[in-house]
């Protein structure tokens, strides 16, 4: 059974830090690109960061560059998002996603349930 379970969310003050974790099982973790998305109330879900399976190459949205770091531990089937210098606009539900491309026109996607991050003074 495929499972993705986010943890580490909570409430912090502006400028604070949180580390999110996404523990996974039920699929070949190292062959999947792992990503973090977020969605604020009334807004579209947006990509925050991605990390490729083996080489560890990363990609970040412009609004988190220099503040957030995505990493993965393939021995633990877990992906992390270290969030520093948090801003109120970072408030959202953060989701973990696994994706593997199948051919040229299809992807296998798995999503977690999300974890709430609230940044306020």
C-alpha positions in Angstrom: 0.0 0.0 0.0 1.4 3.4 -1.0 1.7 5.8 1.9 3.0 9.3 2.2 2.8 10.9 5.7 3.8 14.5 6.3 4.8 15.8 9.7 6.5 18.7 11.4 4.0 21.4 10.7 3.0 23.9 13.3 2.7 27.5 14.3 5.8 29.8 14.3 6.6 33.5 14.4 7.9 35.4 11.4 11.6 34.6 11.0 11.3 31.3 12.6 12.1 27.8 11.3 10.4 24.5 10.8 11.5 21.2 9.3 8.8 19.1 7.5 9.2 15.4 7.0 7.5 13.1 4.6 7.8 9.4 5.4 6.9 7.1 2.5 6.3 3.4 1.9 4.9 1.1 -0.8 6.8 2.2 -3.8 10.4 2.4 -5.1 11.3 5.6 -3.4 14.7 6.3 -5.1 13.1 6.1 -8.6 10.6 9.0 -7.9 11.0 12.7 -8.0 9.9 14.1 -4.6 8.3 17.5 -4.3 6.7 19.8 -1.8 3.6 21.8 -2.7 1.6 24.2 -0.7 -1.9 25.6 -0.8 -3.3 28.6 1.1 -7.0 29.0 1.6 -8.7 30.3 -1.6 -5.5 29.9 -3.6 -4.2 27.4 -6.1 -1.8 24.7 -5.1 1.7 25.7 -6.0 5.1 23.9 -6.3 7.6 24.8 -3.6 10.6 22.5 -4.3 11.5 19.3 -6.0 14.4 16.8 -5.7 15.3 14.1 -8.2 15.6 10.5 -7.2 19.3 9.5 -7.2 21.5 12.4 -8.2 19.8 14.8 -5.8 19.4 17.7 -8.2 16.9 20.3 -6.8 14.5 22.9 -8.1 13.0 25.7 -6.1 10.2 28.2 -6.6 11.6 31.8 -6.7 9.7 32.7 -3.6 11.6 30.3 -1.4 15.1 30.4 -2.8 17.7 31.0 -0.1 15.2 30.2 2.6 14.1 26.6 2.1 16.1 23.5 1.5 14.7 20.2 0.2 16.6 17.0 0.8 16.0 13.2 0.8 17.3 10.2 2.6 16.9 7.2 0.2 17.8 4.8 3.0 14.8 6.0 5.0 12.4 6.7 2.1 11.9 10.1 3.5 12.0 13.6 2.1 12.5 16.8 4.1 11.8 20.5 3.7 13.9 22.8 6.0 12.1 26.1 6.1 14.0 29.1 7.5 13.2 32.8 7.7 9.5 32.0 7.5 7.1 34.8 6.4 3.4 35.1 7.0 2.8 34.5 3.3 4.3 31.0 3.8 1.2 30.0 5.7 -0.4 27.1 3.9 -1.0 23.4 4.0 2.1 21.7 2.7 1.8 18.5 0.7 4.4 15.9 -0.2 4.2 14.4 -3.7 6.0 11.5 -5.4 6.1 11.4 -9.2 7.6 8.9 -11.7 7.3 9.5 -15.4 5.9 6.6 -17.5 6.9 7.0 -21.1 6.4 10.4 -22.6 2.8 11.1 -21.8 1.9 9.7 -18.4 3.0 10.0 -14.8 2.5 8.0 -11.6 1.7 10.5 -8.9 1.2 9.9 -5.1 0.1 12.6 -2.6 0.2 12.9 1.1 -2.6 14.3 3.3 -0.7 17.6 4.1 0.5 19.4 7.2 -0.5 22.8 8.3 2.2 25.6 8.6 1.1 28.9 10.2 3.4 31.9 10.4 2.1 34.7 12.5 3.2 37.2 15.2 
